[in-house]
Amino acid sequence: MTESVSGSAEREPQPDQGRLVAGRYRLLAQVGRGGMGTVWRAEDELLGRQVALKQLRVSPYLDEEELATLYERTRREARSAARINHPNVVVVHDVVEDRGLPCIVMEYVPSTTLGDVLKDGTVTPEEAARIGRGMIAALRAAHAAGVLHRDVKPGNVLLGDDGRVVLTDFGIARSSGTSTLTKTGEMVGSIDYIAPERVKGAKPGPASDLWALGATLYEALEGNPPFRKDTPVETAYAIAMDPLEPPRAAGPLTKLVETLLAKDAELRPPAELVEQILREPAAEAATAPHAVPRPRPAPTPAARPAPAPEPQPGAVGAAGARPPGRGRRRQVALWSAVAVVAVAGLAGGAFFFLGDGGPDEEATAGKDTGRRPAGAEEKPVSTAPSVPQAVPLGYHLVDEKKLGVSFPVPDGWTRKEKSAVQVDYIDGSGLVGLKINVLDFASRDHLQHWKDVERQTKAENQGYKQERMQRTTFRGQPAAIWEFTFKGRARDYRAIDLGFGNEGGKEYAIYLSAPKADWDHHRPVFDVVRDGFRPKPR
């Protein structure tokens, strides 16, 4: 059994049962045991309430340094959880010492763990959505407090007898501004739920917790973790390199789970959008006391997927020097539209168009950076979409049939098709980028949408600064304009993003970014593209 503050599986009497800890907490029954400690249901004799008390379990073979690390992890668990005030996060009451070892006193939650439920089968998509809503709410609260959980898994999800979903065990959580407690080459957490970037040795972030959420939901729906193999080493390799076997029982959650499990952290959806989508499939589902498992499907033989090719030097090409989250939000646009249709009721809302600035500066180093005037000698642009458009000198008209739009682009710029909903054009220097997005469902409030994106941007890019953000209209449609600066790898960038569209109809975004020092030179490109932008008749 994993460590938890669950009250559903009390064991036979233990030697410590009935003992008083710290002169206050009477140990009543053991309710959980794991690699780092034992959890007891206890009576707080001072306040007359039941609590959960977690004792650190120490191997006699640990040296002083390892022992100190375990002590500090326990203290950090208490400090991390105590920073989060949310009904979906277990409450920490106290930290006491017992026989020289630290103990955490927590809220006692009569419950079972999701891990225990899944031993008997899987859950329905509606129940998975209910559980996922509690988990993402807890993670959003944790991340807002600057805390990464780093061990999200079914065993750390409590399903309360009263229907409450609680995330627990912040034993390896890390708070912003604290140093790591791992040695070089050491990895903490359960391998099945460790995100690809952590497997590869990169620094974890909020997106790593979201990957673990996706792995947890996948297991809840399918009966097994998404990349489990015969050994931990094979599992780690599969997480980093193998393609995902699509879930078969996820129903309307399929696309969400697949995207949470994207190899690239930038392609995972932001937490607020995850929560929004999870609210839709289970809108009519009852809040059961705990999950009722479905029988686990019999396993079917499957060949091991061929390893994905490793990235080759230069393969990134001109992908972008971007503020955090740009690529992820662009990818969200693709699958969000699919999820909207699947759940029948999610309309408008959280599609993201935050810019990444120019392309990869390292990939473009040494290239010719000569530029020509961007908006000179403009010719009139026809407003009739069925009539061939005149374009300014130095530009040519492009017809993006998949997106259903046309617009002028400076001569010599390189086209990059990013997805079914996005196309990029990059200038010869590789530092100036134009992005066009077309979605099936327009946001209800374009200005609020930018504000939501901005909050996360501020946290991810310390060099971010808003220049302007305001509600407007564009060709009679609701719109919002956003200009900002941010730090790239080697220089500062400036960007402008226009989002517009009538709710329920198509949503469009026109985005330009360029080095801040040259902004006045390149800014006219945006005006030319905007003025020449033409959706095709339906």
N, C-alpha and C positions, 0 to 999 in steps of 0.2 A: 504494500500500500504506500502511496506517496504521502509526503507530509501535507497536512491540511488543517483547517479548523473545522472540519466536517464533524458531524455528530451521528453518523449513520452506521458505523461499523466498529463498535467498541469491542475490545479484545477481552480475553480471559484475564482474571486478576493478575496484576503485575507486582513485583517486589516493592515498588515505590508507591503503590496505591495507598491512599490515606495519609501520605506524608505531607507536612506543611512546608511550603516553600516561601522564603523571605518573610516568615512570620505572619503570612497573610493568605496565601493561596493553597487550598487543600486539594490535592490531586485525587480525582474521583475515578476516572477511567481513561485508558489510552485510546485515542481515536485516530491516530495516524503515525506512521513511521517511515522515514526515508533516509537518503544518504547523508543528510546534514543534521538530522535531529528527530526527536519524538514529540508528538503533539498530544497533550492531555486535555480532557475536560476537567475543569477545576472550579472550586467554589471560592469566590472572593469574600472572605469572612468579614472584611471590614465594611464592604458595601452591600453584602448579601445578594450577589448576583453570580451567575455562571459565566466563566470566561474560558478561553482556550489558552493554554500555556505551552510554548514551544521550548523544549530543552535542546541545547546543542549536544550532539553526540560526537565524541572524540575518539579516534583510533589511538591506541597506545603506541603506535609506530610513528606518529607524527613528530617532527622535530620542532624546535621552538619557533622557527620562522613560519612553518605551516600552521602551527597552533595559533599564532598571532593573527595569521590571515583569516582563519576560521572565526576567531573572535570578532575581528573587524567586520567580516561579512554579516555576522549576526547583528551587530550594532547598526550597520548600514541598512539592513532590512527594516529595522525598526524606524530609523530616521527617514528612509525613503517612503515607506508606507504612511508614516505620520504626516508627511508633507501633502498627502492627497486626502481631501475631504470629499468623498463621493459615496453614494449608497451602493455602488457596484464594486467598491474596494473595501477589503476587510479593515476594520478600525483597530489601530494599535493603542492600547491603554497604558502600557508600562514596560520598562525594561528593568529586570532585577537580576541579582546574581545568586546562584545556587551551587554550593560546593565548589566555588571558584570558577563556575561557568556562567556565561550570560544566558538569560532566558527572556523571551518576548511574551508579554501578556497581551492577548488579542481578544476581540469580540468573538463570542462563540456562536456559530451559525449551524443550527440543526439542518443537516443536508447530506447529500451524497455528492461525490465528485463526478464530473463528466467522464473521467477515465474509468470509474467503476461501472457507470451505465453502459459504456461501450464494450465492456467485457461480455455483455449479453446480446449485443446487436448494434444496429445503427439507429439514427433518429430520422424523422421526416424533415424535408426542407423547411416546413413551417416551424418546427421545434428548433432546428438548427439556426434559423433566422432569429428566433426569440433569444436563444443563448448568445448568438453573435452580437445582438444589440447590447446585451449587458456587457459583453467583453469589450466591444469597441468604445462604449461609454466610459468604461474603466480606463482603457488605454488613452483615450483623449484627455481624461482628467490627469492621468499620470504624466503624459507628455507635456501638458500645459504647466505642470509643476516642475518640469525639467527632469523627470525620472523616466528612464528606460527600464522595462521589466526584465527582458533578456531571457526569460524562461517561461514564456506562454505555452501551455500545453494542456491537454484534457485533465491531467491530474491536478492542475492548479486552478481549475474552474469549479466552484462550488455551486450546486443546484439546490437552493434552499427549499425546505419543506413548504414555505409560504410563497414559492414561485420566484424568489429573488435569485439573481445570478451574480456571483461574487468572484472577483479575481483575487487570488491570494498568493502567498509565498514570493515576496520580493527579496529573497535571500541572495540573489546575484544581481539585483538591480543596480543601476549606476546613475547617480545624480550628476547634473551639469556641474562642472567645476571641480569634480573629485577625480583623483587618480585611479587608474585601474588596479585591481588586486590580482591580476593574472600574470604569470611568468611568461617570458618569451616562448612562443610555441604552444602555450596552454590555452585550452578553450573550455569555457564553462557553459552549462546548459545541456539539454537533452538533444542528442544529435538529430533525431527525426524532425525537430522543430527549429533548427538553426538555419538562418537565412544564407543564401549563396554567398553574399558578400562577407559574412563572418567566416564561412568555411574557407574562403580565399584569403583570410587574414586582414580584411579591411575593417575599418572602424564601424561599429554598428550605429544605427540611428533609429528614429521612430519607424521608418519603413521596415526595419528588421523585425520589430514586434508585429507589424501588420502581416509580414510573411508568415510568422508563426501562427497568427490568427487564421490565415488561409489554410495552413497545414492542419490546424485543429478542426476547422469546419470540414475540410476534405475527409479527415478520419471519421468525424461524426456522421457524415453522409455515406461514405464508402466502406467503412469498417477497418481501414488500415491507413497509416500515414502515406503521403503521396510518393515518397521516394525510398521507402524502406527496402533494404537488401539484406543479404545474409550476415554481413559484418558491418561494424561502424565505419570502417574505411570505405567499403563499397557504397554505403549509404551517403557518406560525405561526397564521394565522387559523383554519385547520381544527382545529388542536390545541386552541385556546381555545374554539371555538364549535360546530364540527360534531359530530354524533353519530357514534359509532364504527360502522363497518361490521363486523358480527359475524364473527369468524373462522369459516372453513368446515372447516378441517382440524385443529382443535385437539383434537377428541375430548374426553376427560375433563378437559382443561385449559381448556376454553372459558370456563367461568364464572370461573375464577381470572384468566385473562388479561383478560377484560372488566372485572373489578372492579379489578385493578391499574391499568387505564386510565381509571378514574373521573375526571371533571373535578375534582371536589371532593376535595382531599387528605384530608379527614376521612373519606371513604367508602372509602378504600383499606384493605386488611387489614394488620394488624401483621406485621412480618417473621417472627415466630415461627410464626404461623399459615400464612403462605406456605410456609415450609419444611416444615411438617407435611404440607400438602396435596401438595407436590411429591414427597414421599417415597412416596406411594401409587400413582400410575399406573405408575411404573417399577420397582416392587418386584421384578418378575421380569426386568427388562431386564439384559442383560449390559453390563459396563463395557467398551465398545469402546475401542481406542486413540484413535480420534477419530470424529467424526460421519460417517456415510455419507449423503450428500445424496440426497433423492428428487428426481426430475425436477420442475422448476418448472412449475406448471400454467399453461396459456395464459391470458393476461389476458382478462377479459370486460368488455365495455363497461358502464359504470355511470354513471348520472346523478349529478352532484354533489349531496350531501345539502343540503337547505335549512338555512341557518344557524339555530342554536337561538336563541330569543328571549333578549335580554339581560335580566338581572334588573331589575325595576322597583323604585323606591323603596317601601319598606314591604312588599315581597313576603315578606321574611323573617318578618314578623309577630312571633310569639312563639316563635321557633325555639329559643332557649336561650342563656344565658350559661354556657358549659360549660368544664370542664377539657379539655385537648387529648385528642382521640381518641374522645370519646364517640360522635359520630355515625358515625365510621368503624366502630367496633366493633359498633354496632347494625346497620349495613349488612352487615358480615361475617356476622352471624347469618343473614341471608336467604340469601346465596349459599353459605355453608359447608354448610348442610344439603343443598343441591343437589349440591355437590361430593362430599359424603359418599356419596350414593347412586351417583353416577357412578363413583367409584373403588372402590366395593365393598370396604370394609374399614376405612375411617376412621370410627370410632364414638366418640362422646363427645368430650371434649377441649376445644379452645380456642374457646369462644364467650364474647364479652365483654359485660359489663353495667355498665361504668363510667358513672357519672352525669354529666349536663351541668349540673346546678344548675337555676336558673330560666331562663325565656325571655330573649330579647334585651332588656336593660335600656333600650337606646336606643329600641327600638320601643314600650316600655311607659311611657316617661317621661311624667309628667303625668297618668297614669290614677289613678282612685280606688284607694287602697290600704287601704280599710277592710276589716276582717276579722271573722269571727265565730268563736266558740269551735269547735274542730275536733272534739272527741270527746265532747261533753256528752250526757247522757241517752241512753246506749246501751241498745238493746233486744237481747234474745237473738237470736243468729244460728243458724238451723237448720243442722245438719250434713248433712242429707239433700239432695243436689243436685236431686232430683226434686220437692222441696217448695218452694213459693215462700218466699223468704227475707225475714225481717224485717230492717230496717236502722235504724241510729240516726237520731234526728231531725236534720234538716239534711243528710241524705244521700239519695241515690236509687240504686237498683240498675241497673247497666248490663249488658247482655248482648252480649258481643263474640263474635258468631257465627263470624267468620273465625278467631279465635284459639281458640275453643272454651272460653271461660271467662266467668264473671260475677263481679262484685265491686261493692261500694258506692263511690260517688264523692260528694264534697261538692256540694251544690246550687250551681248557678251557674258551675261549672268548665266550661271549653271543651275539647271533644274535638279531637285532632289525630291522624289516622291516618298514621303515619310509614312503614309498610311492611306487607308481608304477615305479619310476625312481631312488630310493635310498634305499640302505641297509646299516646298521651300525653294527659294531662288537665292543663290549666293553670288556676290560680286567677285571680280577677278582677284582681289586681295585676300579673299577668304574671311574678311572681318565684318562685312556688312551683309545682313540677312533679311529677307522678306519671307513671311509665312502667311499662308492663307488657309483658313479652316472653314468647313461647311458641315453643320450638324442638322439632324432632323428635327430637333426640338429646341426652341428658343427659351432662354431663361425668362423667368417672370420679372426679374428686376436686375438689369444689367449692372447698375451701379453697386447694388448690394453684393452681387457676384464678385466684382473687382475688390470690394472691401474684404470679403471672405478670403480671397486669394492673397491679398496684401498681408493679412495677419501672419500667415504661414511664411510668406516671403521674408518678412522682417526677422523671423526667427532663424531662417536658413541662410541669409546673406547679410552680414553685418554692414556691408557697404551700400545696402539699399537706401534710397531716399526718394520720396514721392515728389514729383514736380507739379503734377495736377491730376485730379480725378473728379470728374463731374458727369452728371446726367445730361444727355443731349438727345437730339433726334437726327436720323440720317435718312433722307428721302422719305420722310413721313413715318418712319418706323422708330420705335423706342431704341435708344442706344446709350452707350456710356464710353467715355474716352479716358484713357489712363496713360500718363507719361511718368517715367521714373528713371533713375540711374542705379547702376549696380556694379559690383566689382567682378571683372573677368579674371582670367589667370594671370595676365600680364598688364592689364590696363583697365580703366573705367569705361563702362558702356552707358549709353542712353537708349531708351526704347519708348515706343508709342504703340498702343494697342487700342483698336476700335472694335467694339462688339455691338452688333445690332440685329434686330429681327423681331417680328411680332410673335407673341406667345402662341405656341401651338404650331407655328410655321417653322421655316428654316432659320437657323442662327448662323451668322457669318462673323468672322474675325479677320481683321487685316492688321498685321503686326510688322514693324520694322525696328531693327536694332543696328547700331553702329558705334564705333569708338566715340566716346564723349568729346574728345578733342576735335573731331571732324564732324560733329553733329550738324552744324549749320550747313555744311556742304551736302550731306546726304539726306537731310530732312525732306527736301522737295520730292524725293522718290515716293514717299508715303502719299503726298498730295496727288501725284500723278496716278498712282495705282488706285487710290480711293475714288478719284473723280472718274476714272475709266472703268471702274469695277461694274460688271454687268451680270446679274443672274440670268440664266436662260429661262424662257417661258416654260411652264410645266405642261 
